[in-house]
């Protein structure tokens, strides 16, 4: 009896321990955890709804630029303060700026760039989706385009050119601008364009200006004229990845878009980790732990700074600076050299109170500015002299012509036609020095005559 009681007691005490330890023996499935952290189809369709019907090249730039959010924000701030620049001027100004080429390509689209920079949550989610699974993002874009094509809201018109291709069990839809050098940005309501929305998550809707042209359920922004530089990117829809041109594009491609991206001139786009200058989200780091590490950029930045510090150019500049600081003072000689001591020279360092040493390029620019200023002043003086001479000649001609053109008896006292009152005179006489001289001479004559009459009496 005691033995039976002891066995029952031991079994009851060991049962909770076995229940606690049992789950720990199950294997850990990392793929299930990652799949829970990625975006669902409903979330992807919602964030891609406002841009899925964009031309392929413009869509490519948006997908790439979303992975560099800091560049997008900086470009939007600069564009908002320089809205007076044309797309050609924007391209020339941003040529030397250290932004990603996709961000530079989006700079002429002021409203689109501002919308992307204002919705930072959407921008980060789109960039994370591209970095996690690029093929899945492009596959959802084709699904959205297929819905718009089935409802009749995606077809060739005056703004875009739509081309379809059948590949095995799926259909690929290409979208390109009707005129390659001119791009129109479409704005639309996803609930109208895609038909019945098939997700519980509502699609993202981008508002547009009232002045945009409305055509077949789509509002089209004003045209943007772009150079061939804009077409450096594309989408390889067969392999579901983004491609970029190996060299700068020199001419427009007017053939089929599917033939353009499959050529050997294009290569697969690779994200530059060192250019992002921002931390990656946990979802991105979990998708590729060996690539998108949190401290990888900081380590590469430190290594780059050390490389710049120990580079031959930096060491040479440091040596030149030390030699310049430890230089011997320049001895001033008498005579002509002493007279020119205060003038800037290329063979001697600048004095403390004199002009600083200038580069030949800067000196040439200043000389050109001074020369143009002198020429402008001389031209202005010449024009002034000509204008004065013209006025004098016109006054002299009018003075000679006035007695002959108006043969009317005049009153020398009031310089006005006889028989016409002063308030009702039809002709308006201007004040001139010649008229003042005549008036003064007439008044002196009248005074002399009156004085002689008084003396005779």
Buried (B, 14 or more C-beta within 10 A) or exposed (E): EEEEEEEEEEEEEEEEEEEEEEEEEEEEEEEEEEEEBBBEBBBBBBBBBBBBBBBBBBBBBBBBBBBBBBBBBBBBEBBEEEEEBEBEEBBEBBEEEEBBBBBBBBBBBBBBBBBBBEBEEBBBBBBBBBBBBBEBBBBBBBBBBBBBBEBEBBEEBEBBBBEEBEEEEEEBBBBBBBBBBEBBBBBBBBEEBBBEBEBEBEBBEBEBEEEBEEEEBBBBBEBBEBEBBBBBBBBBBEEBEBBBBEEEBEEBBEEEBBEBBBEEEBEEBEBEBEBBEEEBBEBBBBBEEEEBBEEBBEEEEEEEEEEEEEEEEEEEEEEEEEEEEEEEEEEEEEEEEEEEBEEBEEEEEEEEEEEEBBEEEEEEEEEEEEEEEEEEEEEEEEEEEEEEEEEEEEBEEEEEEEEEEEEEEEEEEEEBBEEBEEEEEEEEEEEEEEEEEEBEEBEEEEEEEEEEEEEEE
